[in-house]
Amino acid sequence: MKQVLLPRSLNDLWAMMRDLPDAALYAGGTDLLVKIRSGSIPPKDLICLERIEALKGVVDHGDRVAIRAATPFSQLLQEPAITSHLPVLAKAIACLGSPLIRNMGTIGGNICTASPAGDTLAPLYVLNARVELASEAGVRSLPISQFIQGPGQTLLETGEILSAIHVEKPHPEAIQHFEKVGRRNALACSLASMAAILRLSDGGIVMAASLAWGSVGPTVITCTEAAERLIGLPLSMDRLTEAAAIVQKAVCPITDIRATADYRRAIVGNLLLRLCDLKMENS
Ligand SMILES: Cc1cc2nc3c(=O)[nH]c(=O)nc-3n(C[C@H](O)[C@H](O)[C@H](O)COP(=O)(O)OP(=O)(O)OC[C@H]3O[C@@H](n4cnc5c(N)ncnc54)[C@H](O)[C@@H]3O)c2cc1C
């Protein structure tokens, strides 16, 4: 018979992971339990991270924010460190799933699932987030862009968990933007999404740009060439159109039941053009 274990501390967790090396971890269960119920993953012993307080909450360290991995999305939306300093992430979370999914689902689960459509991933890439991986032997940390290797593939090793995500706060005047296109507003897997962090000078010149797209490749696509096309010049529709043409070549979307590759490529460009509206809102 399969068991579900509910450790209350990291020490309990390490002991359980040692005793049951084939058990699967879960936090909210909104990805894993759905896969087990649908039969795409066979039933296993399960270890739930939900009751481990050391894996929950957000710590504001002044110039950076630590987000503990088993924090549910709805709690993240109550945290000033997220809503005030990381609005690009808050916007992605606010449109993820539905209220029920946001109450159960966690940021750590979203990262470890490593779906190309994971809505927090593009924001975490533009924030240059680092993931903290803990095991009984200690802690290591990696940039998220290295940790995620492909759809469903990460560098998590046996005996390790994702314990936290570390993000440096962007400049307070940076424009932070996230937009997702789906077939409806709630409970829609994104057809394409874009996260952007831009810094403009007082005269409207782009001083820094970090751009990432979700759902249009095996992992999040960042395009330095497109960002560089914007830097040093005023943010204008002409520059954005040039950058959009570059990124449309860089992405590699697939055709599936939700949308064709060509449609996704068109969305990618249009999402970038929308940054011109942001400039108006912030000027
Ligand atoms: C109806 C529905 C709608 C959804 N809508 C969206 C959406 O709009 N956008 C979106 O991005 N996702 C969506 N999802 C997917 C899902 O809700 C998210 O990916 C969520 O973040 C998963 O978090 P979780 O805690 O529930 O993960 P779990 O199911 O608990 O775990 C997922 C995977 O991550 C591993 N894992 C979890 N936490 C850790 C950890 N701390 N350390 C190591 N491994 C860990 C588990 O072993 C498992 O393999 C939806 C799901 C459903 C069912």
The ligand as an SDF file (V2000), in Angstrom:
LIG
                    3D

 53 58  0  0  0  0  0  0  0  0999 V2000
   -6.6620   23.4590  -13.2520 C   0  0  0  0  0  0  0  0  0  0  0  0
   -5.2130   23.8370  -13.2740 C   0  0  0  0  0  0  0  0  0  0  0  0
   -4.8520   25.0760  -13.7870 C   0  0  0  0  0  0  0  0  0  0  0  0
   -3.4990   25.4380  -13.8240 C   0  0  0  0  0  0  0  0  0  0  0  0
   -3.1720   26.6560  -14.3510 N   0  0  0  0  0  0  0  0  0  0  0  0
   -1.8640   27.0140  -14.4050 C   0  0  0  0  0  0  0  0  0  0  0  0
   -1.5070   28.2800  -14.9600 C   0  0  0  0  0  0  0  0  0  0  0  0
   -2.3440   29.0910  -15.3850 O   0  0  0  0  0  0  0  0  0  0  0  0
   -0.1760   28.5960  -15.0180 N   0  0  0  0  0  0  0  0  0  0  0  0
    0.7880   27.7380  -14.5410 C   0  0  0  0  0  0  0  0  0  0  0  0
    1.9760   28.0780  -14.6060 O   0  0  0  0  0  0  0  0  0  0  0  0
    0.4630   26.5420  -14.0180 N   0  0  0  0  0  0  0  0  0  0  0  0
   -0.8410   26.1610  -13.9370 C   0  0  0  0  0  0  0  0  0  0  0  0
   -1.1710   24.9420  -13.3980 N   0  0  0  0  0  0  0  0  0  0  0  0
   -0.1100   24.0340  -12.9660 C   0  0  0  0  0  0  0  0  0  0  0  0
    0.2040   24.0820  -11.4410 C   0  0  0  0  0  0  0  0  0  0  0  0
   -0.8630   24.5800  -10.6750 O   0  0  0  0  0  0  0  0  0  0  0  0
    1.4540   24.9220  -11.1520 C   0  0  0  0  0  0  0  0  0  0  0  0
    2.5560   24.4500  -11.9020 O   0  0  0  0  0  0  0  0  0  0  0  0
    1.8300   24.9320   -9.6550 C   0  0  0  0  0  0  0  0  0  0  0  0
    2.7850   25.9360   -9.4420 O   0  0  0  0  0  0  0  0  0  0  0  0
    2.4100   23.6060   -9.1640 C   0  0  0  0  0  0  0  0  0  0  0  0
    2.7530   23.7730   -7.7910 O   0  0  0  0  0  0  0  0  0  0  0  0
    2.4280   22.6170   -6.7440 P   0  0  0  0  0  0  0  0  0  0  0  0
    2.9740   23.0370   -5.4380 O   0  0  0  0  0  0  0  0  0  0  0  0
    0.9880   22.2670   -6.7620 O   0  0  0  0  0  0  0  0  0  0  0  0
    3.2940   21.4390   -7.3920 O   0  0  0  0  0  0  0  0  0  0  0  0
    3.2220   19.8840   -7.0400 P   0  0  0  0  0  0  0  0  0  0  0  0
    2.1640   19.2270   -7.8690 O   0  0  0  0  0  0  0  0  0  0  0  0
    3.1670   19.6940   -5.5740 O   0  0  0  0  0  0  0  0  0  0  0  0
    4.6620   19.4300   -7.5630 O   0  0  0  0  0  0  0  0  0  0  0  0
    4.9900   19.5490   -8.9280 C   0  0  0  0  0  0  0  0  0  0  0  0
    6.3680   18.9080   -9.1770 C   0  0  0  0  0  0  0  0  0  0  0  0
    7.3690   19.6510   -8.5030 O   0  0  0  0  0  0  0  0  0  0  0  0
    8.0380   18.8570   -7.5240 C   0  0  0  0  0  0  0  0  0  0  0  0
    8.2140   19.7310   -6.3630 N   0  0  0  0  0  0  0  0  0  0  0  0
    7.2940   20.5680   -5.8070 C   0  0  0  0  0  0  0  0  0  0  0  0
    7.8530   21.3160   -4.8600 N   0  0  0  0  0  0  0  0  0  0  0  0
    9.1570   20.9370   -4.7900 C   0  0  0  0  0  0  0  0  0  0  0  0
   10.2710   21.3660   -4.0020 C   0  0  0  0  0  0  0  0  0  0  0  0
   10.1640   22.3350   -3.1010 N   0  0  0  0  0  0  0  0  0  0  0  0
   11.4570   20.7440   -4.1850 N   0  0  0  0  0  0  0  0  0  0  0  0
   11.5950   19.7650   -5.1100 C   0  0  0  0  0  0  0  0  0  0  0  0
   10.5830   19.3260   -5.9020 N   0  0  0  0  0  0  0  0  0  0  0  0
    9.3790   19.9250   -5.7410 C   0  0  0  0  0  0  0  0  0  0  0  0
    7.1610   17.6590   -7.2700 C   0  0  0  0  0  0  0  0  0  0  0  0
    7.9330   16.5220   -6.9220 O   0  0  0  0  0  0  0  0  0  0  0  0
    6.4870   17.4890   -8.6370 C   0  0  0  0  0  0  0  0  0  0  0  0
    7.3270   16.7770   -9.4980 O   0  0  0  0  0  0  0  0  0  0  0  0
   -2.5070   24.5510  -13.3270 C   0  0  0  0  0  0  0  0  0  0  0  0
   -2.8900   23.3160  -12.7800 C   0  0  0  0  0  0  0  0  0  0  0  0
   -4.2230   22.9550  -12.7530 C   0  0  0  0  0  0  0  0  0  0  0  0
   -4.6060   21.6260  -12.1480 C   0  0  0  0  0  0  0  0  0  0  0  0
  1  2  1  0
  2  3  1  0
  2 52  2  0
  3  4  2  0
  4  5  1  0
  4 50  1  0
  5  6  2  0
  6  7  1  0
  6 13  1  0
  7  8  2  0
  7  9  1  0
  9 10  1  0
 10 11  2  0
 10 12  1  0
 12 13  2  0
 13 14  1  0
 14 15  1  0
 14 50  1  0
 15 16  1  0
 16 17  1  0
 16 18  1  0
 18 19  1  0
 18 20  1  0
 20 21  1  0
 20 22  1  0
 22 23  1  0
 23 24  1  0
 24 25  2  0
 24 26  1  0
 24 27  1  0
 27 28  1  0
 28 29  2  0
 28 30  1  0
 28 31  1  0
 31 32  1  0
 32 33  1  0
 33 34  1  0
 33 48  1  0
 34 35  1  0
 35 36  1  0
 35 46  1  0
 36 37  1  0
 36 45  1  0
 37 38  2  0
 38 39  1  0
 39 40  1  0
 39 45  2  0
 40 41  1  0
 40 42  2  0
 42 43  1  0
 43 44  2  0
 44 45  1  0
 46 47  1  0
 46 48  1  0
 48 49  1  0
 50 51  2  0
 51 52  1  0
 52 53  1  0
M  END
$$$$
